[in-house]
């Protein structure tokens, strides 16, 4: 089970955290990996804090409980940093990826984040500029693809063309691809 | 979603069930929506609307009506399915007994959810465990794959001439029903060949051979003999479930038993568990085995019929067995699975001590540490010279 990666997503209802958690699982399927994605079900209110989980593994995944010790934490809304303990249970070397215009050092200072490997990406701004809507989920997947190294960027782009291509007009698909590619390039570490 | 090749899909547990239903293509589906099952019949309604199936889809005004329509449909001679959860299952209650006693091979997916109150939409097994005596065959699945596989096999089990009983297949609400996971499907042609054409027995629409279904059968009738034949059918069902599982294994490569025993051969302590928590339990078994603890686990697959002899064979030699119930039978000595397993092990000599655990009610999460705690109780009990107390032990219960 050492090849198991556990990701915990923190967002607000309407930001697409659950969709992102599932997208990562579906990209993993294309990479012949085992996968699992699920939200922590609760009242589905727009704007309320929500949590979702993704597991990716080279072996079949047998456990279904919530993720207590995530190797990767993805925060889709920086305002959650002051109201939710997003790094609860995360080991010291966990990756923490936050949607923010601030570089990691300033983010640390502003929200008093200690430890972990902090990354930031201006996902809402990128989404607005590329997709035309401030939904940060696909840019966050682009940034995650870069820093987690779970699968190549091309596999995410291929998935978007195939899956989003069935549901959305080409303009939306290309906008999402641009969002993911830009985030992949622009994500900042320390 | 037409599958010409066997292929691995990323699906929710509900999508896995709906896909099995699409490939079986039953004559009639009668249903009413209820969380967390709604997705199944919603997807199925879309299949109907898109012309992907030939099914007559009946949108009932309640689960009581949905099961009534399913009974009418099955009695008329149609291959019939439905799906439900929780309060919907409870509202079907009186009709569940009718479906079984009329020997109608209806197949129903029950997505396990807690019963009110307090109001709760999350997973536990109170709904179907409460319905264990209604005369339906009960198969509990662990994951997405089994959600699909059980539903395909259920058709054959229900319709088998030696059985002719309705079958309900269970998956854990949300944990499986709403989560995305991998599921390898058969091709449409493979499923069609496996289930074969439906051959109803004494259908009401066969006007050349008129029959009466559901008449009064009172004091000087055959009510009691009727009930004895239901039990005989249930006894035969064990063999049929196993035979069909063997046939399905040739097709799919996946072999399911009446129970799913893991590392029990030389086990000193073992846990019996139902549904999606089995994987976590096996993980802890492996962890304990690595430390030299002789631990094992059994997952309940068929709960009705209950394969008592298989439990005696698998874990009768253990010193202590813990049974984890995700539902309770208030005032009894433990949950429904505990009562059954303890009874199954009663005639073993020497007899293991069997301890009841309650977990996961109303969707309370169950973590690896909780299962380790249960094993610690079992290991302590195994070391003692005297019997351990047998009160319920709750896992992940709030202390404050």
Interface residues (C-beta under 8 A of the other chain):
Chain A: X1 X22 X25 X26 X29 X34 X35 X36 X37 X38 X39 X41 X61 X62 X63 X64 X65 X66 X68
Chain B: X8 X9 X10 X121 X122 X143 X172 X174 X175 X176 X178 X179 X180 X181 X182 X276 X277 X278 X279 X280 X282 X283 X363 X365 X366 X367 X368
